[in-house]
Amino acid sequence: MKLEDVYRPIAPEIDAVKLALKDLIPTFDHPSTVEVVDRFSRIPGKLLRPALLLLSAKAVAERPAGDALIRAAVAVELIHDASLVHDDILDNDTQRRGQPTVNALWGTKVAVLTGDVLYSRAYGQLTGTVPVDLLRQVVRLSESMCSAEIEQARTGNQNLNREQYFRIIEGKTAAFMSLSCRLGASLAGADEGRVEKLAAFGLAFGLAYQLFDDRQDGDLGCSEVDGAAEGLNHARLALEALNGLAPTAAGDRLKDLVGYLLRVNGQTPLVLSV
């Protein structure tokens, strides 16, 4: 199964997110900003966080409210893009998605400001779209992501203990995926129990995602953690978090997303049958 197969129940919404992101580019205040953001956006990512948001919404409501969901999905992708622009500075990366990074093309100052602009636009997208309590959680997420990067930078990502390692990967990756699921389920009107199930799914999926990614990159930085074994365990926990939800096409695709993650990391999805 390809990623586009996983996204099939939300294909119209994903197309709407892509269009909204494209239409947003010329609305920035200055031509220089438009040029930089346009160049960065020429090769889009997997839209994984918007997909988690939209699939979570459709897992609990057949026809969730459209405009608010699209705006929220656009916002989480902008937050992700902003974090990538800043990550490229921190890691001195010169290539992103097969093209030069903002940092490589225009230098650190422009790259920092570009990330800030994208964060600002993301928060603007969410203002008036999500309830204040959810907006506060998005703001706290940004703090969590930055704090995790600070800890990773100060430790050099080497000789971490287990607690440090999981605090870092939760802060920089898993908490964001969890909040994406929470936003989707909440905006779709799910009760607290179902919101928490989907948020738990996103957290476990995000931990598995980062464990496999660190293992593949040789970047675990913690001898106490087995990336493959613990990635599998968190993938199991992600599937278990969905137990008790009414069967839906979108819910099934969330399970397939776990299978997709395992396949691309050389694991066997069949061991995760629940």
CYANA upper distance limits for C-alpha pairs under 8 A (distance plus 0.5 A):
  1 MET  CA      5 ASP  CA      6.58
  1 MET  CA      6 VAL  CA      7.70
  1 MET  CA    260 TYR  CA      7.50
  2 LYS  CA      6 VAL  CA      7.17
  2 LYS  CA    260 TYR  CA      7.95
  3 LEU  CA      7 TYR  CA      6.82
  3 LEU  CA    257 LEU  CA      8.24
  3 LEU  CA    260 TYR  CA      7.83
  4 GLU  CA      8 ARG  CA      6.68
  6 VAL  CA    253 ARG  CA      5.76
  6 VAL  CA    254 LEU  CA      8.13
  6 VAL  CA    256 ASP  CA      6.89
  6 VAL  CA    257 LEU  CA      6.86
  7 TYR  CA     11 ALA  CA      6.32
  7 TYR  CA     14 ILE  CA      8.40
  7 TYR  CA     51 ALA  CA      7.46
  7 TYR  CA     55 LEU  CA      8.48
  7 TYR  CA    253 ARG  CA      7.74
  9 PRO  CA     55 LEU  CA      8.16
  9 PRO  CA    249 ALA  CA      7.14
  9 PRO  CA    250 ALA  CA      6.41
  9 PRO  CA    253 ARG  CA      8.39
 10 ILE  CA     14 ILE  CA      6.58
 10 ILE  CA     51 ALA  CA      8.04
 10 ILE  CA     54 LEU  CA      7.11
 10 ILE  CA     55 LEU  CA      7.19
 10 ILE  CA     58 LYS  CA      8.47
 10 ILE  CA    250 ALA  CA      8.24
 11 ALA  CA     15 ASP  CA      6.66
 12 PRO  CA     16 ALA  CA      6.72
 13 GLU  CA     17 VAL  CA      6.71
 13 GLU  CA     54 LEU  CA      8.02
 13 GLU  CA     70 ILE  CA      7.33
 14 ILE  CA     18 LYS  CA      6.75
 14 ILE  CA     50 PRO  CA      8.18
 14 ILE  CA     51 ALA  CA      7.69
 15 ASP  CA     19 LEU  CA      6.71
 16 ALA  CA     20 ALA  CA      6.55
 16 ALA  CA     70 ILE  CA      7.51
 17 VAL  CA     21 LEU  CA      6.61
 17 VAL  CA     70 ILE  CA      6.46
 17 VAL  CA     71 ARG  CA      8.33
 17 VAL  CA     73 ALA  CA      7.26
 17 VAL  CA     74 VAL  CA      6.27
 18 LYS  CA     22 LYS  CA      6.75
 19 LEU  CA     23 ASP  CA      6.55
 20 ALA  CA     24 LEU  CA      6.50
 20 ALA  CA     74 VAL  CA      7.65
 21 LEU  CA     25 ILE  CA      7.29
 21 LEU  CA     74 VAL  CA      7.06
 23 ASP  CA     27 THR  CA      8.09
 24 LEU  CA     28 PHE  CA      7.97
 25 ILE  CA     34 VAL  CA      6.40
 25 ILE  CA     37 VAL  CA      7.11
 25 ILE  CA     38 ASP  CA      6.74
 26 PRO  CA     34 VAL  CA      6.24
 27 THR  CA     34 VAL  CA      8.15
 28 PHE  CA     33 THR  CA      6.94
 28 PHE  CA     34 VAL  CA      6.37
 29 ASP  CA     33 THR  CA      7.71
 29 ASP  CA     34 VAL  CA      8.29
 30 HIS  CA     34 VAL  CA      6.93
 31 PRO  CA     35 GLU  CA      6.64
 32 SER  CA     36 VAL  CA      6.80
 33 THR  CA     37 VAL  CA      6.59
 33 THR  CA    114 THR  CA      7.79
 34 VAL  CA     38 ASP  CA      6.32
 35 GLU  CA     39 ARG  CA      6.64
 36 VAL  CA     40 PHE  CA      6.79
 36 VAL  CA    102 VAL  CA      7.66
 36 VAL  CA    114 THR  CA      8.03
 37 VAL  CA     41 SER  CA      6.55
 37 VAL  CA    114 THR  CA      7.84
 38 ASP  CA     42 ARG  CA      6.76
 40 PHE  CA    101 THR  CA      7.82
 40 PHE  CA    102 VAL  CA      7.31
 43 ILE  CA     97 ARG  CA      7.04
 44 PRO  CA     97 ARG  CA      8.50
 45 GLY  CA     97 ARG  CA      8.14
 47 LEU  CA     51 ALA  CA      6.61
 47 LEU  CA     77 GLU  CA      7.15
 48 LEU  CA     52 LEU  CA      6.66
 49 ARG  CA     53 LEU  CA      6.80
 49 ARG  CA     73 ALA  CA      8.00
 49 ARG  CA     76 VAL  CA      6.96
 49 ARG  CA     77 GLU  CA      7.01
 49 ARG  CA     80 HIS  CA      8.48
 49 ARG  CA    176 PHE  CA      8.43
 49 ARG  CA    177 MET  CA      6.64
 49 ARG  CA    180 SER  CA      6.53
 50 PRO  CA     54 LEU  CA      6.63
 50 PRO  CA     72 ALA  CA      8.46
 50 PRO  CA     73 ALA  CA      4.97
 50 PRO  CA     74 VAL  CA      7.41
 50 PRO  CA     76 VAL  CA      6.80
 50 PRO  CA     77 GLU  CA      6.73
 50 PRO  CA    180 SER  CA      7.57
 51 ALA  CA     55 LEU  CA      6.33
 51 ALA  CA     73 ALA  CA      8.23
 52 LEU  CA     56 SER  CA      6.44
 52 LEU  CA    177 MET  CA      7.67
 52 LEU  CA    180 SER  CA      6.59
 52 LEU  CA    181 CYS  CA      6.00
 52 LEU  CA    184 GLY  CA      8.17
 52 LEU  CA    202 GLY  CA      8.16
 52 LEU  CA    254 LEU  CA      8.22
 53 LEU  CA     57 ALA  CA      6.80
 53 LEU  CA     69 LEU  CA      8.41
 53 LEU  CA     73 ALA  CA      6.96
 53 LEU  CA    180 SER  CA      5.32
 53 LEU  CA    181 CYS  CA      5.18
 53 LEU  CA    182 ARG  CA      7.84
 53 LEU  CA    183 LEU  CA      6.80
 53 LEU  CA    184 GLY  CA      4.80
 53 LEU  CA    185 ALA  CA      7.86
 54 LEU  CA     58 LYS  CA      6.78
 54 LEU  CA     69 LEU  CA      7.56
 54 LEU  CA     73 ALA  CA      7.74
 54 LEU  CA    181 CYS  CA      8.38
 54 LEU  CA    184 GLY  CA      6.24
 55 LEU  CA     59 ALA  CA      6.41
 55 LEU  CA    181 CYS  CA      8.44
 55 LEU  CA    184 GLY  CA      8.02
 55 LEU  CA    250 ALA  CA      5.73
 55 LEU  CA    251 GLY  CA      7.42
 55 LEU  CA    253 ARG  CA      8.03
 55 LEU  CA    254 LEU  CA      7.36
 56 SER  CA     60 VAL  CA      7.26
 56 SER  CA    181 CYS  CA      5.92
 56 SER  CA    182 ARG  CA      8.15
 56 SER  CA    184 GLY  CA      5.83
 56 SER  CA    185 ALA  CA      5.80
 56 SER  CA    198 LEU  CA      7.08
 56 SER  CA    250 ALA  CA      7.73
 56 SER  CA    251 GLY  CA      7.72
 56 SER  CA    254 LEU  CA      8.41
 57 ALA  CA     61 ALA  CA      6.66
 57 ALA  CA     64 PRO  CA      6.96
 57 ALA  CA    181 CYS  CA      8.24
 57 ALA  CA    184 GLY  CA      4.93
 57 ALA  CA    185 ALA  CA      5.02
 57 ALA  CA    186 SER  CA      8.07
 57 ALA  CA    187 LEU  CA      7.58
 57 ALA  CA    188 ALA  CA      5.64
 58 LYS  CA     62 GLU  CA      6.04
 58 LYS  CA     63 ARG  CA      7.47
 58 LYS  CA     64 PRO  CA      7.06
 58 LYS  CA    185 ALA  CA      8.41
 58 LYS  CA    188 ALA  CA      8.03
 58 LYS  CA    248 THR  CA      8.36
 58 LYS  CA    250 ALA  CA      6.15
 58 LYS  CA    251 GLY  CA      8.09
 59 ALA  CA    185 ALA  CA      8.33
 59 ALA  CA    247 PRO  CA      8.39
 59 ALA  CA    248 THR  CA      6.29
 59 ALA  CA    249 ALA  CA      7.78
 59 ALA  CA    250 ALA  CA      5.43
 59 ALA  CA    251 GLY  CA      5.24
 60 VAL  CA    185 ALA  CA      7.11
 60 VAL  CA    188 ALA  CA      7.46
 60 VAL  CA    189 GLY  CA      8.47
 60 VAL  CA    190 ALA  CA      6.61
 60 VAL  CA    194 ARG  CA      8.04
 60 VAL  CA    245 LEU  CA      8.38
 60 VAL  CA    246 ALA  CA      8.28
 60 VAL  CA    248 THR  CA      8.46
 61 ALA  CA    188 ALA  CA      6.56
 61 ALA  CA    189 GLY  CA      8.09
 61 ALA  CA    190 ALA  CA      8.03
 64 PRO  CA     69 LEU  CA      8.44
 64 PRO  CA    187 LEU  CA      8.18
 64 PRO  CA    188 ALA  CA      5.42
 64 PRO  CA    189 GLY  CA      8.32
 65 ALA  CA     69 LEU  CA      7.10
 65 ALA  CA    187 LEU  CA      7.93
 65 ALA  CA    188 ALA  CA      6.91
 66 GLY  CA     70 ILE  CA      6.75
 67 ASP  CA     71 ARG  CA      6.70
 68 ALA  CA     72 ALA  CA      6.59
 68 ALA  CA    129 THR  CA      6.07
 68 ALA  CA    130 VAL  CA      7.95
 68 ALA  CA    187 LEU  CA      7.89
 69 LEU  CA     73 ALA  CA      6.48
 69 LEU  CA    184 GLY  CA      7.29
 69 LEU  CA    187 LEU  CA      7.29
 70 ILE  CA     74 VAL  CA      6.58
 71 ARG  CA     75 ALA  CA      6.67
 71 ARG  CA    125 GLN  CA      6.47
 71 ARG  CA    126 LEU  CA      7.42
 71 ARG  CA    129 THR  CA      7.72
 72 ALA  CA     76 VAL  CA      6.83
 72 ALA  CA    125 GLN  CA      7.36
 72 ALA  CA    126 LEU  CA      6.52
 72 ALA  CA    129 THR  CA      7.69
 72 ALA  CA    130 VAL  CA      8.16
 72 ALA  CA    183 LEU  CA      8.13
 73 ALA  CA     77 GLU  CA      6.90
 74 VAL  CA     78 LEU  CA      6.74
 74 VAL  CA    122 ALA  CA      7.98
 74 VAL  CA    125 GLN  CA      8.12
 75 ALA  CA     79 ILE  CA      6.73
 75 ALA  CA    121 ARG  CA      8.15
 75 ALA  CA    122 ALA  CA      4.85
 75 ALA  CA    123 TYR  CA      7.46
 75 ALA  CA    125 GLN  CA      6.30
 75 ALA  CA    126 LEU  CA      7.08
 76 VAL  CA     80 HIS  CA      6.69
 76 VAL  CA    122 ALA  CA      7.48
 76 VAL  CA    180 SER  CA      7.57
 77 GLU  CA     81 ASP  CA      6.58
 78 LEU  CA     82 ALA  CA      6.55
 78 LEU  CA    118 LEU  CA      6.27
 78 LEU  CA    119 TYR  CA      7.11
 78 LEU  CA    121 ARG  CA      8.02
 78 LEU  CA    122 ALA  CA      6.04
 79 ILE  CA     83 SER  CA      6.74
 79 ILE  CA    118 LEU  CA      7.21
 79 ILE  CA    119 TYR  CA      6.00
 79 ILE  CA    122 ALA  CA      6.58
 80 HIS  CA     84 LEU  CA      6.80
 81 ASP  CA     85 VAL  CA      6.82
 81 ASP  CA    115 GLY  CA      8.05
 81 ASP  CA    118 LEU  CA      7.80
 82 ALA  CA     86 HIS  CA      6.90
 82 ALA  CA    114 THR  CA      7.89
 82 ALA  CA    115 GLY  CA      4.73
 82 ALA  CA    116 ASP  CA      7.39
 82 ALA  CA    117 VAL  CA      8.45
 82 ALA  CA    118 LEU  CA      5.86
 82 ALA  CA    119 TYR  CA      6.39
 83 SER  CA     87 ASP  CA      6.43
 83 SER  CA    115 GLY  CA      7.24
 84 LEU  CA     88 ASP  CA      6.62
 85 VAL  CA     89 ILE  CA      7.33
 85 VAL  CA    101 THR  CA      8.01
 85 VAL  CA    102 VAL  CA      7.31
 85 VAL  CA    103 ASN  CA      8.19
 85 VAL  CA    111 ALA  CA      6.86
 85 VAL  CA    112 VAL  CA      7.94
 85 VAL  CA    114 THR  CA      7.90
 85 VAL  CA    115 GLY  CA      6.11
 86 HIS  CA     90 LEU  CA      6.95
 86 HIS  CA    111 ALA  CA      7.41
 86 HIS  CA    112 VAL  CA      6.68
 86 HIS  CA    115 GLY  CA      6.53
 87 ASP  CA     91 ASP  CA      6.50
 88 ASP  CA     92 ASN  CA      6.15
 88 ASP  CA     93 ASP  CA      5.34
 88 ASP  CA     94 THR  CA      7.79
 88 ASP  CA     96 ARG  CA      8.48
 88 ASP  CA    101 THR  CA      7.47
 88 ASP  CA    103 ASN  CA      7.45
 89 ILE  CA     93 ASP  CA      7.16
 89 ILE  CA    103 ASN  CA      6.62
 89 ILE  CA    108 THR  CA      7.00
 89 ILE  CA    111 ALA  CA      7.77
 89 ILE  CA    112 VAL  CA      8.27
 93 ASP  CA    101 THR  CA      7.53
 93 ASP  CA    103 ASN  CA      8.42
 93 ASP  CA    104 ALA  CA      8.18
 94 THR  CA    100 PRO  CA      6.02
 94 THR  CA    101 THR  CA      5.71
 94 THR  CA    103 ASN  CA      7.59
 94 THR  CA    104 ALA  CA      5.72
 95 GLN  CA     99 GLN  CA      5.84
 95 GLN  CA    100 PRO  CA      5.04
 95 GLN  CA    101 THR  CA      5.69
 95 GLN  CA    104 ALA  CA      8.37
 96 ARG  CA    100 PRO  CA      6.66
 96 ARG  CA    101 THR  CA      6.07
100 PRO  CA    104 ALA  CA      6.48
100 PRO  CA    105 LEU  CA      6.95
101 THR  CA    105 LEU  CA      6.80
102 VAL  CA    106 TRP  CA      6.35
102 VAL  CA    107 GLY  CA      7.51
102 VAL  CA    110 VAL  CA      8.00
102 VAL  CA    111 ALA  CA      5.95
103 ASN  CA    107 GLY  CA      4.95
103 ASN  CA    108 THR  CA      5.69
103 ASN  CA    110 VAL  CA      7.68
103 ASN  CA    111 ALA  CA      5.64
106 TRP  CA    110 VAL  CA      6.47
106 TRP  CA    111 ALA  CA      7.53
107 GLY  CA    111 ALA  CA      6.79
108 THR  CA    112 VAL  CA      6.56
109 LYS  CA    113 LEU  CA      6.81
110 VAL  CA    114 THR  CA      6.47
111 ALA  CA    115 GLY  CA      6.77
112 VAL  CA    116 ASP  CA      6.84
113 LEU  CA    117 VAL  CA      6.61
114 THR  CA    118 LEU  CA      6.79
115 GLY  CA    119 TYR  CA      6.76
116 ASP  CA    120 SER  CA      6.64
117 VAL  CA    121 ARG  CA      6.72
118 LEU  CA    122 ALA  CA      6.66
119 TYR  CA    123 TYR  CA      6.88
120 SER  CA    124 GLY  CA      6.77
121 ARG  CA    125 GLN  CA      6.70
122 ALA  CA    126 LEU  CA      7.03
123 TYR  CA    127 THR  CA      6.72
125 GLN  CA    129 THR  CA      7.55
126 LEU  CA    130 VAL  CA      6.30
126 LEU  CA    135 LEU  CA      7.47
127 THR  CA    135 LEU  CA      7.93
130 VAL  CA    134 LEU  CA      6.75
130 VAL  CA    135 LEU  CA      6.84
130 VAL  CA    187 LEU  CA      7.81
131 PRO  CA    135 LEU  CA      6.84
132 VAL  CA    136 ARG  CA      6.66
133 ASP  CA    137 GLN  CA      6.99
134 LEU  CA    138 VAL  CA      6.92
134 LEU  CA    183 LEU  CA      7.75
135 LEU  CA    139 VAL  CA      6.91
136 ARG  CA    140 ARG  CA      6.68
137 GLN  CA    141 LEU  CA      6.53
137 GLN  CA    179 LEU  CA      8.34
138 VAL  CA    142 SER  CA      7.04
138 VAL  CA    179 LEU  CA      8.09
139 VAL  CA    143 GLU  CA      7.15
140 ARG  CA    144 SER  CA      6.65
141 LEU  CA    145 MET  CA      6.61
141 LEU  CA    171 GLY  CA      8.31
141 LEU  CA    175 ALA  CA      7.56
141 LEU  CA    176 PHE  CA      7.20
142 SER  CA    146 CYS  CA      6.71
143 GLU  CA    147 SER  CA      6.49
144 SER  CA    148 ALA  CA      6.61
144 SER  CA    171 GLY  CA      5.65
144 SER  CA    172 LYS  CA      7.46
145 MET  CA    149 GLU  CA      6.88
145 MET  CA    171 GLY  CA      5.52
145 MET  CA    172 LYS  CA      4.87
145 MET  CA    173 THR  CA      8.02
146 CYS  CA    150 ILE  CA      6.69
146 CYS  CA    172 LYS  CA      7.87
147 SER  CA    151 GLU  CA      6.74
147 SER  CA    171 GLY  CA      7.88
148 ALA  CA    152 GLN  CA      6.64
148 ALA  CA    167 ARG  CA      7.65
148 ALA  CA    168 ILE  CA      5.22
148 ALA  CA    169 ILE  CA      7.91
148 ALA  CA    171 GLY  CA      5.71
148 ALA  CA    172 LYS  CA      6.16
149 GLU  CA    153 ALA  CA      6.51
149 GLU  CA    168 ILE  CA      7.71
149 GLU  CA    172 LYS  CA      7.34
150 ILE  CA    154 ARG  CA      6.59
151 GLU  CA    155 THR  CA      6.63
151 GLU  CA    168 ILE  CA      7.58
152 GLN  CA    156 GLY  CA      6.38
152 GLN  CA    157 ASN  CA      5.55
152 GLN  CA    168 ILE  CA      7.20
153 ALA  CA    157 ASN  CA      7.13
155 THR  CA    159 ASN  CA      8.43
155 THR  CA    160 LEU  CA      7.93
157 ASN  CA    219 ASP  CA      8.34
157 ASN  CA    220 LEU  CA      8.36
157 ASN  CA    221 GLY  CA      5.87
158 GLN  CA    221 GLY  CA      5.00
158 GLN  CA    222 CYS  CA      7.29
159 ASN  CA    221 GLY  CA      6.17
159 ASN  CA    222 CYS  CA      6.04
159 ASN  CA    223 SER  CA      7.71
160 LEU  CA    164 GLN  CA      6.35
160 LEU  CA    165 TYR  CA      6.37
160 LEU  CA    221 GLY  CA      6.36
160 LEU  CA    222 CYS  CA      5.34
160 LEU  CA    223 SER  CA      8.22
161 ASN  CA    165 TYR  CA      6.70
161 ASN  CA    222 CYS  CA      6.47
161 ASN  CA    223 SER  CA      8.27
161 ASN  CA    224 GLU  CA      7.32
162 ARG  CA    166 PHE  CA      6.76
162 ARG  CA    222 CYS  CA      7.11
162 ARG  CA    224 GLU  CA      6.44
162 ARG  CA    225 VAL  CA      7.19
163 GLU  CA    167 ARG  CA      6.56
164 GLN  CA    168 ILE  CA      6.70
165 TYR  CA    169 ILE  CA      6.88
165 TYR  CA    220 LEU  CA      8.46
165 TYR  CA    221 GLY  CA      8.10
165 TYR  CA    222 CYS  CA      7.12
166 PHE  CA    170 GLU  CA      6.37
167 ARG  CA    171 GLY  CA      6.52
168 ILE  CA    172 LYS  CA      6.62
169 ILE  CA    173 THR  CA      6.12
169 ILE  CA    174 ALA  CA      6.99
169 ILE  CA    207 LEU  CA      7.19
169 ILE  CA    210 GLN  CA      6.98
169 ILE  CA    211 LEU  CA      8.48
170 GLU  CA    174 ALA  CA      5.00
170 GLU  CA    175 ALA  CA      5.91
170 GLU  CA    203 LEU  CA      8.10
170 GLU  CA    206 GLY  CA      8.03
170 GLU  CA    207 LEU  CA      6.91
171 GLY  CA    175 ALA  CA      6.17
171 GLY  CA    176 PHE  CA      8.22
172 LYS  CA    176 PHE  CA      7.76
173 THR  CA    177 MET  CA      7.14
173 THR  CA    206 GLY  CA      6.48
173 THR  CA    207 LEU  CA      7.77
173 THR  CA    210 GLN  CA      7.33
174 ALA  CA    178 SER  CA      6.61
174 ALA  CA    202 GLY  CA      7.39
174 ALA  CA    203 LEU  CA      5.39
174 ALA  CA    204 ALA  CA      7.62
174 ALA  CA    205 PHE  CA      7.67
174 ALA  CA    206 GLY  CA      4.36
174 ALA  CA    207 LEU  CA      5.73
174 ALA  CA    210 GLN  CA      8.12
175 ALA  CA    179 LEU  CA      6.60
175 ALA  CA    202 GLY  CA      8.26
175 ALA  CA    203 LEU  CA      6.39
175 ALA  CA    206 GLY  CA      7.83
176 PHE  CA    180 SER  CA      6.65
176 PHE  CA    203 LEU  CA      8.49
176 PHE  CA    206 GLY  CA      8.41
177 MET  CA    181 CYS  CA      6.93
177 MET  CA    202 GLY  CA      5.49
177 MET  CA    203 LEU  CA      6.70
177 MET  CA    205 PHE  CA      8.14
177 MET  CA    206 GLY  CA      6.26
178 SER  CA    182 ARG  CA      6.71
178 SER  CA    198 LEU  CA      8.02
178 SER  CA    199 ALA  CA      5.13
178 SER  CA    200 ALA  CA      7.03
178 SER  CA    201 PHE  CA      7.47
178 SER  CA    202 GLY  CA      4.37
178 SER  CA    203 LEU  CA      5.05
178 SER  CA    206 GLY  CA      7.78
179 LEU  CA    183 LEU  CA      6.47
179 LEU  CA    199 ALA  CA      6.90
179 LEU  CA    202 GLY  CA      7.88
180 SER  CA    184 GLY  CA      6.89
180 SER  CA    199 ALA  CA      8.39
180 SER  CA    202 GLY  CA      8.00
181 CYS  CA    185 ALA  CA      6.71
181 CYS  CA    195 VAL  CA      8.39
181 CYS  CA    198 LEU  CA      6.23
181 CYS  CA    199 ALA  CA      5.88
181 CYS  CA    201 PHE  CA      8.39
181 CYS  CA    202 GLY  CA      6.42
182 ARG  CA    186 SER  CA      6.40
182 ARG  CA    195 VAL  CA      6.25
182 ARG  CA    196 GLU  CA      7.74
182 ARG  CA    198 LEU  CA      6.88
182 ARG  CA    199 ALA  CA      5.49
183 LEU  CA    187 LEU  CA      6.47
184 GLY  CA    188 ALA  CA      6.67
185 ALA  CA    189 GLY  CA      7.04
185 ALA  CA    190 ALA  CA      6.03
185 ALA  CA    194 ARG  CA      7.99
185 ALA  CA    195 VAL  CA      5.93
185 ALA  CA    198 LEU  CA      7.68
186 SER  CA    190 ALA  CA      6.05
186 SER  CA    191 ASP  CA      8.21
186 SER  CA    195 VAL  CA      6.75
190 ALA  CA    194 ARG  CA      6.53
190 ALA  CA    195 VAL  CA      6.54
191 ASP  CA    195 VAL  CA      6.77
192 GLU  CA    196 GLU  CA      6.59
193 GLY  CA    197 LYS  CA      6.83
194 ARG  CA    198 LEU  CA      6.79
194 ARG  CA    245 LEU  CA      7.58
195 VAL  CA    199 ALA  CA      6.61
196 GLU  CA    200 ALA  CA      6.50
197 LYS  CA    201 PHE  CA      6.70
197 LYS  CA    241 ALA  CA      5.92
197 LYS  CA    242 LEU  CA      6.67
198 LEU  CA    202 GLY  CA      6.74
198 LEU  CA    241 ALA  CA      7.49
198 LEU  CA    242 LEU  CA      7.30
199 ALA  CA    203 LEU  CA      6.77
200 ALA  CA    204 ALA  CA      6.71
200 ALA  CA    238 ALA  CA      7.55
200 ALA  CA    241 ALA  CA      6.54
201 PHE  CA    205 PHE  CA      6.44
201 PHE  CA    237 LEU  CA      7.88
201 PHE  CA    238 ALA  CA      4.93
201 PHE  CA    239 LEU  CA      7.44
201 PHE  CA    240 GLU  CA      8.45
201 PHE  CA    241 ALA  CA      5.73
201 PHE  CA    242 LEU  CA      7.15
202 GLY  CA    206 GLY  CA      6.37
202 GLY  CA    238 ALA  CA      7.60
203 LEU  CA    207 LEU  CA      6.72
203 LEU  CA    238 ALA  CA      8.16
204 ALA  CA    208 ALA  CA      6.72
204 ALA  CA    234 HIS  CA      5.67
204 ALA  CA    235 ALA  CA      6.97
204 ALA  CA    237 LEU  CA      6.53
204 ALA  CA    238 ALA  CA      5.40
205 PHE  CA    209 TYR  CA      6.51
205 PHE  CA    234 HIS  CA      7.09
205 PHE  CA    235 ALA  CA      6.38
205 PHE  CA    238 ALA  CA      5.94
205 PHE  CA    258 VAL  CA      7.58
206 GLY  CA    210 GLN  CA      6.70
207 LEU  CA    211 LEU  CA      6.53
207 LEU  CA    231 GLY  CA      7.68
207 LEU  CA    234 HIS  CA      7.01
208 ALA  CA    212 PHE  CA      6.65
208 ALA  CA    230 GLU  CA      7.83
208 ALA  CA    231 GLY  CA      4.79
208 ALA  CA    232 LEU  CA      7.34
208 ALA  CA    233 ASN  CA      8.27
208 ALA  CA    234 HIS  CA      5.70
208 ALA  CA    235 ALA  CA      6.17
209 TYR  CA    213 ASP  CA      6.63
209 TYR  CA    231 GLY  CA      7.72
209 TYR  CA    261 LEU  CA      7.55
210 GLN  CA    214 ASP  CA      6.43
211 LEU  CA    215 ARG  CA      6.62
211 LEU  CA    220 LEU  CA      8.03
211 LEU  CA    227 GLY  CA      5.59
211 LEU  CA    228 ALA  CA      7.80
211 LEU  CA    230 GLU  CA      7.74
211 LEU  CA    231 GLY  CA      5.89
212 PHE  CA    216 GLN  CA      6.59
212 PHE  CA    227 GLY  CA      6.38
212 PHE  CA    228 ALA  CA      6.84
212 PHE  CA    231 GLY  CA      6.41
212 PHE  CA    265 ASN  CA      7.16
213 ASP  CA    217 ASP  CA      6.69
214 ASP  CA    218 GLY  CA      6.33
214 ASP  CA    219 ASP  CA      5.20
214 ASP  CA    220 LEU  CA      5.54
214 ASP  CA    227 GLY  CA      7.78
215 ARG  CA    219 ASP  CA      6.72
215 ARG  CA    220 LEU  CA      6.44
215 ARG  CA    227 GLY  CA      5.83
215 ARG  CA    228 ALA  CA      7.58
216 GLN  CA    265 ASN  CA      8.38
220 LEU  CA    225 VAL  CA      8.10
220 LEU  CA    227 GLY  CA      7.81
225 VAL  CA    230 GLU  CA      7.73
226 ASP  CA    230 GLU  CA      6.34
227 GLY  CA    231 GLY  CA      6.12
228 ALA  CA    232 LEU  CA      6.72
229 ALA  CA    233 ASN  CA      6.82
230 GLU  CA    234 HIS  CA      6.70
231 GLY  CA    235 ALA  CA      6.65
232 LEU  CA    236 ARG  CA      6.78
232 LEU  CA    262 LEU  CA      8.37
233 ASN  CA    237 LEU  CA      6.85
234 HIS  CA    238 ALA  CA      6.62
235 ALA  CA    239 LEU  CA      6.99
235 ALA  CA    258 VAL  CA      6.91
235 ALA  CA    272 LEU  CA      8.22
236 ARG  CA    240 GLU  CA      6.66
236 ARG  CA    272 LEU  CA      6.36
237 LEU  CA    241 ALA  CA      6.61
238 ALA  CA    242 LEU  CA      7.52
238 ALA  CA    258 VAL  CA      8.19
239 LEU  CA    243 ASN  CA      7.68
239 LEU  CA    255 LYS  CA      6.79
239 LEU  CA    258 VAL  CA      8.08
239 LEU  CA    272 LEU  CA      8.25
239 LEU  CA    274 VAL  CA      7.68
240 GLU  CA    274 VAL  CA      7.66
242 LEU  CA    251 GLY  CA      8.29
245 LEU  CA    251 GLY  CA      8.48
247 PRO  CA    251 GLY  CA      6.97
247 PRO  CA    252 ASP  CA      7.68
248 THR  CA    252 ASP  CA      6.71
249 ALA  CA    253 ARG  CA      6.80
250 ALA  CA    254 LEU  CA      6.92
251 GLY  CA    255 LYS  CA      7.17
252 ASP  CA    256 ASP  CA      6.79
253 ARG  CA    257 LEU  CA      6.51
254 LEU  CA    258 VAL  CA      7.20
255 LYS  CA    259 GLY  CA      7.09
256 ASP  CA    260 TYR  CA      6.55
257 LEU  CA    261 LEU  CA      6.70
258 VAL  CA    262 LEU  CA      6.85
258 VAL  CA    269 PRO  CA      8.43
259 GLY  CA    263 ARG  CA      6.66
259 GLY  CA    269 PRO  CA      5.63
260 TYR  CA    264 VAL  CA      6.76
261 LEU  CA    265 ASN  CA      6.89
262 LEU  CA    266 GLY  CA      6.75
262 LEU  CA    267 GLN  CA      5.28
262 LEU  CA    268 THR  CA      6.93
262 LEU  CA    269 PRO  CA      6.56
263 ARG  CA    267 GLN  CA      5.86
263 ARG  CA    268 THR  CA      6.97
263 ARG  CA    269 PRO  CA      7.35
269 PRO  CA    273 SER  CA      8.00
